[in-house]
């Protein structure tokens, strides 16, 4: 198993679960010391690789390591989990922020998949991408994150349709609020972005951003434990017939079904009401 973004949240819990089940795991992290506590317990099956998914050299070095250590008679499974979140008004977001989010959430995923796909094909393995329910409905003031997650869904669909006839299974985990560190990191990052915005933009968007902040904190409180996501990923790993899409989280399946019957204008009205938008 190759797991990116294994240092915290879903990636860490999944890595620990895989090791407990006896799998050999190549855990990819930017800071190897973040997994020192797991290495103590699983030294015989945990391989820690220092890797930044935005760094081509790191990815190529990881390929060499996995090639040398893998069992060619067992399917190789790649779990693309690394991701970041940030937000703010589109008018106030620097292009650098958009590129940073896309580099991690999308282009890093694409390059990891492209690099390891020959080995995955040879072993008739699997690719599991960690997406989000935000890849189905675009939230305001989370433009870079939601746009990247829409792209992740499209990339996963394209990949699945290309390689399914080759014996490679591809699944997408569409997660709702999961109890991980991404929430506090996202709020802190968005706060910094707003602080750097010109005073005029803070006046225009500040009230709505405050409501978004409250909504994010509320969602964090209602988030399901991380092991809920891990169980879904384990099914995608171990099932003879893994699902194409896994909707994970509290009321996420209900929300996804409701979206099918709502027009775009209806969705806009619901979101506008939640932000107390009023027509002038």
MARMILO-947244 format. One record per residue (C-alpha): residue number from 1; residue in three letters; x, y, z. Coordinates in Angstrom, 1 decimal, always signed. Layout:
<atoms>
  vexpa  gumar       X       Y       Z
    NUM    ALA       X       Y       Z
...
</atoms>
This chain:
<atoms>
  vexpa  gumar       X       Y       Z
      1    UNK    +0.0    +0.0    +0.0
      2    UNK    +1.2    +3.5    -0.8
      3    UNK    -0.5    +6.2    +1.3
      4    UNK    +0.2    +9.9    +0.7
      5    UNK    -0.5   +12.5    +3.4
      6    UNK    +0.0    +9.9    +6.1
      7    UNK    +1.1   +12.1    +8.9
      8    UNK    -2.3   +13.3   +10.1
      9    UNK    -6.0   +12.7    +9.9
     10    UNK    -7.4   +10.1    +7.5
     11    UNK    -3.9    +9.2    +6.2
     12    UNK    -2.5    +8.5    +9.7
     13    UNK    -5.5    +6.5   +10.8
     14    UNK    -5.5    +4.5    +7.6
     15    UNK    -1.8    +3.8    +7.9
     16    UNK    -2.1    +2.5   +11.4
     17    UNK    -5.1    +0.4   +10.5
     18    UNK    -3.3    -1.2    +7.5
     19    UNK    -0.2    -2.0    +9.7
     20    UNK    -2.5    -3.5   +12.3
     21    UNK    -4.0    -5.8    +9.7
     22    UNK    -0.5    -6.9    +8.5
     23    UNK    -0.2    -4.9    +5.3
     24    UNK    +3.2    -3.5    +4.2
     25    UNK    +2.7    +0.2    +3.9
     26    UNK    +4.8    +2.9    +2.2
     27    UNK    +3.7    +6.0    +4.1
     28    UNK    +4.5    +9.2    +2.3
     29    UNK    +5.0   +12.3    +4.4
     30    UNK    +6.8   +15.6    +4.2
     31    UNK    +8.2   +15.1    +7.8
     32    UNK    +9.2   +11.5    +8.5
     33    UNK    +9.4   +12.2   +12.3
     34    UNK    +5.6   +12.6   +12.3
     35    UNK    +5.3    +8.8   +12.1
     36    UNK    +8.0    +7.9   +14.6
     37    UNK    +5.3    +6.7   +17.1
     38    UNK    +4.0    +4.2   +14.5
     39    UNK    +7.5    +3.0   +13.6
     40    UNK    +8.0    +1.8   +17.1
     41    UNK    +5.0    -0.6   +16.9
     42    UNK    +5.2    -1.6   +13.2
     43    UNK    +8.9    -1.5   +12.3
     44    UNK    +8.6    -4.7   +10.3
     45    UNK    +5.8    -3.5    +7.9
     46    UNK    +5.9    +0.3    +7.9
     47    UNK    +8.2    +2.1    +5.4
     48    UNK    +8.3    +5.8    +5.8
     49    UNK    +9.1    +7.8    +2.6
     50    UNK    +9.9   +11.5    +2.8
     51    UNK    +7.7   +12.9    +0.0
     52    UNK    +6.1   +16.1    -1.0
     53    UNK    +3.5   +15.3    -3.7
     54    UNK    +4.3   +18.6    -5.5
     55    UNK    +8.0   +17.5    -5.9
     56    UNK    +8.7   +15.4    -9.0
     57    UNK   +12.1   +14.3    -7.6
     58    UNK   +10.5   +13.0    -4.4
     59    UNK    +7.9   +11.0    -6.4
     60    UNK   +10.5    +9.5    -8.7
     61    UNK   +12.6    +8.5    -5.7
     62    UNK    +9.6    +6.9    -4.1
     63    UNK    +9.0    +4.9    -7.2
     64    UNK   +12.5    +3.5    -7.0
     65    UNK   +12.0    +2.6    -3.4
     66    UNK    +8.7    +0.8    -3.9
     67    UNK    +9.9    -1.0    -7.0
     68    UNK   +12.9    -2.4    -5.0
     69    UNK   +10.8    -3.5    -2.0
     70    UNK    +7.4    -4.6    -3.4
     71    UNK    +6.2    -8.1    -3.9
     72    UNK    +5.5    -8.4    -7.7
     73    UNK    +2.9   -11.1    -7.0
     74    UNK    +0.7    -8.9    -4.9
     75    UNK    -1.5    -6.1    -6.1
     76    UNK    -0.1    -2.6    -5.6
     77    UNK    -2.6    -0.1    -4.2
     78    UNK    -2.2    +3.7    -4.2
     79    UNK    -4.2    +5.8    -1.9
     80    UNK    -4.0    +9.4    -2.9
     81    UNK    -4.9   +11.1    +0.3
     82    UNK    -2.7   +14.2    +0.5
     83    UNK    -4.7   +17.4    +0.5
     84    UNK    -5.0   +21.0    +1.9
     85    UNK    -7.9   +23.4    +2.3
     86    UNK    -8.1   +27.2    +2.3
     87    UNK   -10.7   +29.8    +1.4
     88    UNK   -11.6   +33.4    +1.0
     89    UNK   -13.4   +35.6    -1.4
     90    UNK   -12.3   +35.0    -5.0
     91    UNK   -11.7   +38.7    -5.4
     92    UNK    -9.2   +38.7    -2.6
     93    UNK    -7.4   +35.4    -3.2
     94    UNK    -3.9   +35.6    -4.8
     95    UNK    -3.3   +33.3    -7.7
     96    UNK    -0.4   +31.8    -5.7
     97    UNK    -3.1   +30.4    -3.3
     98    UNK    -5.0   +28.8    -6.2
     99    UNK    -1.9   +27.2    -7.5
    100    UNK    -0.8   +25.9    -4.1
    101    UNK    -4.1   +24.1    -3.5
    102    UNK    -4.2   +22.7    -7.1
    103    UNK    -0.6   +21.5    -6.9
    104    UNK    -1.4   +19.4    -3.8
    105    UNK    -5.0   +18.4    -4.3
    106    UNK    -4.9   +17.7    -8.0
    107    UNK    -1.6   +17.8    -9.8
    108    UNK    +0.2   +15.9    -7.0
    109    UNK    -2.5   +13.2    -7.3
    110    UNK    -2.1   +13.1   -11.0
    111    UNK    +1.6   +12.8   -10.9
    112    UNK    +1.6   +10.1    -8.2
    113    UNK    -0.9    +8.1   -10.2
    114    UNK    +0.9    +8.6   -13.5
    115    UNK    +4.2    +7.6   -12.0
    116    UNK    +3.0    +4.4   -10.3
    117    UNK    +0.4    +3.3   -12.8
    118    UNK    +2.7    +1.0   -14.7
    119    UNK    +3.3    -1.0   -11.5
    120    UNK    -0.3    -0.9   -10.6
    121    UNK    -1.3    -2.2   -14.1
    122    UNK    +1.3    -5.0   -13.9
    123    UNK    -0.1    -6.2   -10.5
    124    UNK    -3.7    -5.5   -11.4
    125    UNK    -3.9    -3.2    -8.4
    126    UNK    -6.1    -0.3    -7.4
    127    UNK    -6.1    +3.5    -7.1
    128    UNK    -8.2    +5.1    -4.4
    129    UNK    -8.5    +8.9    -4.5
    130    UNK    -9.7   +10.9    -1.5
    131    UNK   -12.2   +13.5    -2.7
    132    UNK   -15.0   +15.4    -1.0
    133    UNK   -18.7   +16.1    -1.1
    134    UNK   -17.4   +19.5    -2.1
    135    UNK   -16.7   +18.0    -5.4
    136    UNK   -20.5   +17.9    -6.1
    137    UNK   -21.6   +21.3    -4.8
    138    UNK   -19.4   +24.3    -4.8
    139    UNK   -19.4   +26.3    -1.6
    140    UNK   -18.9   +30.0    -1.7
    141    UNK   -15.6   +31.4    -0.2
    142    UNK   -14.0   +28.0    -0.6
    143    UNK   -13.2   +28.4    -4.3
    144    UNK    -9.7   +26.8    -4.6
    145    UNK   -10.7   +23.8    -2.4
    146    UNK   -14.1   +23.1    -4.0
    147    UNK   -12.8   +23.6    -7.6
    148    UNK    -9.9   +21.2    -6.9
    149    UNK   -12.3   +18.6    -5.6
    150    UNK   -14.5   +18.9    -8.7
    151    UNK   -11.4   +18.3   -10.7
    152    UNK   -10.4   +15.3    -8.5
    153    UNK   -13.8   +13.7    -9.3
    154    UNK   -13.4   +14.3   -13.0
    155    UNK    -9.8   +13.0   -12.9
    156    UNK   -11.0    +9.8   -11.1
    157    UNK   -13.8    +9.2   -13.6
    158    UNK   -11.4    +9.6   -16.5
    159    UNK    -8.8    +7.3   -15.0
    160    UNK   -11.4    +4.6   -14.1
    161    UNK   -12.8    +4.6   -17.6
    162    UNK    -9.3    +4.3   -19.1
    163    UNK    -8.0    +1.4   -16.9
    164    UNK   -11.0    -0.6   -15.9
    165    UNK   -10.5    -3.0   -18.9
    166    UNK    -6.9    -3.4   -17.9
    167    UNK    -7.9    -5.0   -14.5
    168    UNK    -7.2    -1.8   -12.5
    169    UNK   -10.0    -0.8   -10.1
    170    UNK   -10.4    +2.9    -9.2
    171    UNK   -12.5    +4.3    -6.4
    172    UNK   -13.3    +7.8    -5.1
    173    UNK   -14.0    +8.5    -1.4
    174    UNK   -16.4   +11.5    -1.3
    175    UNK   -16.1   +12.6    +2.3
    176    UNK   -18.2   +15.0    +4.2
    177    UNK   -17.0   +16.5    +7.5
    178    UNK   -14.5   +14.1    +9.1
    179    UNK   -13.0   +14.8   +12.5
    180    UNK    -9.4   +15.7   +11.5
    181    UNK    -7.0   +18.6   +11.8
    182    UNK    -7.9   +20.0    +8.4
    183    UNK   -10.7   +22.1    +9.9
    184    UNK    -8.6   +24.1   +12.3
    185    UNK    -5.9   +24.4    +9.6
    186    UNK    -8.5   +25.7    +7.1
    187    UNK   -10.0   +28.2    +9.5
    188    UNK    -6.5   +29.5   +10.5
    189    UNK    -5.4   +29.8    +6.9
    190    UNK    -8.6   +31.6    +5.8
    191    UNK    -8.3   +34.0    +8.7
    192    UNK    -4.8   +34.9    +7.6
    193    UNK    -6.0   +35.4    +4.0
    194    UNK    -8.7   +37.8    +5.2
    195    UNK    -6.2   +39.7    +7.3
    196    UNK    -4.1   +40.3    +4.2
    197    UNK    -7.1   +41.5    +2.1
    198    UNK    -7.5   +45.2    +1.5
    199    UNK    -9.8   +47.0    +4.0
    200    UNK   -12.4   +47.6    +1.3
    201    UNK   -12.7   +43.8    +0.6
    202    UNK   -12.9   +43.1    +4.3
    203    UNK   -15.8   +45.5    +4.6
    204    UNK   -17.5   +43.9    +1.5
    205    UNK   -17.1   +40.3    +2.5
    206    UNK   -16.3   +40.3    +6.2
    207    UNK   -19.8   +39.6    +7.4
    208    UNK   -20.3   +36.7    +5.0
    209    UNK   -16.9   +35.3    +5.9
    210    UNK   -17.8   +35.4    +9.6
    211    UNK   -20.9   +33.3    +8.8
    212    UNK   -18.8   +30.8    +6.8
    213    UNK   -16.3   +30.6    +9.6
    214    UNK   -19.1   +29.8   +12.1
    215    UNK   -20.5   +27.2    +9.7
    216    UNK   -17.1   +25.5    +9.3
    217    UNK   -16.7   +25.4   +13.1
    218    UNK   -20.2   +24.0   +13.5
    219    UNK   -19.5   +21.3   +10.8
    220    UNK   -16.3   +20.4   +12.7
    221    UNK   -18.3   +19.8   +15.8
    222    UNK   -20.7   +17.5   +14.0
    223    UNK   -18.0   +15.7   +12.0
    224    UNK   -17.9   +11.9   +12.2
    225    UNK   -14.8   +10.1   +13.6
    226    UNK   -11.9    +9.5   +11.3
    227    UNK   -12.3    +5.7   +11.5
    228    UNK   -15.6    +6.1    +9.5
    229    UNK   -13.5    +7.2    +6.5
    230    UNK   -10.9    +4.5    +7.2
    231    UNK   -13.6    +1.8    +7.1
    232    UNK   -14.8    +3.0    +3.7
    233    UNK   -11.2    +3.0    +2.3
    234    UNK   -10.6    -0.5    +3.7
    235    UNK   -13.7    -1.7    +1.8
    236    UNK   -12.3    -0.1    -1.4
    237    UNK    -9.0    -1.9    -0.6
    238    UNK   -10.3    -5.4    +0.3
    239    UNK   -13.6    -5.9    -1.5
    240    UNK   -13.7    -8.1    -4.6
    241    UNK   -16.2    -5.6    -5.9
    242    UNK   -15.2    -2.1    -4.6
    243    UNK   -17.6    +0.7    -5.1
    244    UNK   -16.9    +3.4    -7.7
    245    UNK   -18.0    +6.1    -5.2
    246    UNK   -18.0    +6.0    -1.4
    247    UNK   -20.2    +8.7    +0.2
    248    UNK   -18.8    +9.1    +3.7
    249    UNK   -20.1   +11.1    +6.6
    250    UNK   -23.2   +12.1    +8.5
    251    UNK   -26.2   +12.6    +6.1
    252    UNK   -23.9   +12.8    +3.1
    253    UNK   -25.8   +10.2    +1.1
    254    UNK   -29.0   +12.1    +1.8
    255    UNK   -27.4   +15.3    +0.7
    256    UNK   -26.1   +13.8    -2.5
    257    UNK   -29.5   +12.3    -3.3
    258    UNK   -31.2   +15.7    -2.7
    259    UNK   -28.8   +17.4    -5.0
    260    UNK   -30.0   +15.2    -7.8
    261    UNK   -33.5   +16.7    -7.6
    262    UNK   -32.5   +20.3    -7.0
    263    UNK   -31.9   +22.8    -9.8
    264    UNK   -28.9   +25.1    -9.7
    265    UNK   -31.1   +28.0    -8.8
    266    UNK   -32.6   +26.1    -5.9
    267    UNK   -29.1   +25.3    -4.6
    268    UNK   -28.1   +28.9    -5.0
    269    UNK   -31.2   +30.0    -2.9
    270    UNK   -30.4   +27.6    -0.1
    271    UNK   -26.8   +28.8    +0.1
    272    UNK   -27.8   +32.5    -0.2
    273    UNK   -30.3   +32.1    +2.6
    274    UNK   -27.6   +30.4    +4.8
    275    UNK   -25.4   +33.4    +4.3
    276    UNK   -28.2   +35.9    +4.7
    277    UNK   -27.7   +37.3    +1.2
    278    UNK   -30.3   +39.8    +0.3
    279    UNK   -31.0   +41.4    -3.1
    280    UNK   -30.4   +45.1    -3.2
</atoms>
